[in-house]
Structure formats: C-alpha cells, structure tokens
C-alpha cells in the first residue's frame, strides 16, 4: 500500500513538472523569448491644428529626450489658449518661437489636454502661409478613407475629394492609387481653416 501511494505521489509530481514546463514554454513564446520589449511604431493622431499667434514659456523651455522641460502657454489664431505642461511628448522644428504667427501647432489631445504636440514653421508662401501647411507624403488611409497616415506616422483628417495634382502622364484614378504610386515622391497640403488635407502633389523631378 505504501509503495502504491508513493508511486501515485511521484506521478503527481511528474504531471506538475510537465505542466510547469508547458506554462514556461508558452510564456517564452508569447513574450518572444526575451524580456526586452519590442519597439512599436509610434503614431500621433493630429486632432488640433492652428497657427500659434503667441507663445509664453518658462525660461529654458525646450524639448529634451522627446519631452518638454518646463511649461508653455500658446494662444492660437482661433482664440483658443492651450497649455503644454512639463513632460509632454513633442517635437519642435519651428526655430522662430518669439514672432507672432511663425509656427503651426499640431497636437494629439485627450479632452482639453495635450498629450503630444509638434511646432512646425508656417509655409513661406506669403499670404498662403496662414491658410495652408505643407506636410510629408501620404503613405496610407484609415477609417474608410477619412484619415490619412503621413510618412512621419502622423494621422491627419482627409477632406472629401482630396485633389491629386500631377502632370498629365502621372494621372491617377483615386487617392489610393496616388498613394501607391507616389507615397515616396510627393507632398501633402493641409488646409489650416478646415484642418483637413485637401490636396496631394507629385514632386517635379
């Protein structure tokens, strides 16, 4: 009897051991066999677009390691006032932060708060600089064609009937075909009044 019980006990241990090996194997498979997290592409949903008429920032306000150091307050051309708090993810390519209406704010919002932003220079095309903004090429469409993905992973709104401007030999039937053919050789025009992409243009080479 003791021998029988002992055998059953060892059998139970063996089953538990096999189960542990299976669980550990599944964990290693789902985690890719490594404790290092896999880096995923970062997209930013651009929900707010406006020309910044003024910027009031704490001394030393800047981007360090992709996050803001210090706080800033932006007044926009539509009258809104936006707070960018310290530690907010962002990027700044506009070098003239002191002059009025020299930069355009693009932001990913959570309620009334900015969770990511970009400050880019206005276009240099005179009066049109307050109406249109040139952006990188479109590389994809989402949400049934209402959103577009730019080459820099920004997600922007697409207007109805986005104009496709190319020479006659490069004509396309629709926006999807344009993206397929010219996603590496074009640029995107965003209307600063409607906050939507209204035109895509082939580069002239």
Secondary structure, DSSP 8 states (H G I E B T S, - for coil): -HHHHHHHHHHHHHHHHHHHHHHHHHHHHHTTT-SS-------EE--EEEEEEEEEE-TT-EEETTEEES-EEEEETTS-EEEE-TT-EEEE--S--SSTT-EEEEEEEETTEEEEEEEEE--SSGGGGGTEEEE--EEEEEGGGTEEEETTSEEEEEEEEEEEE--GGG--SSHHHHHHHHTTSEEEEEETTTTEEEEEEE---
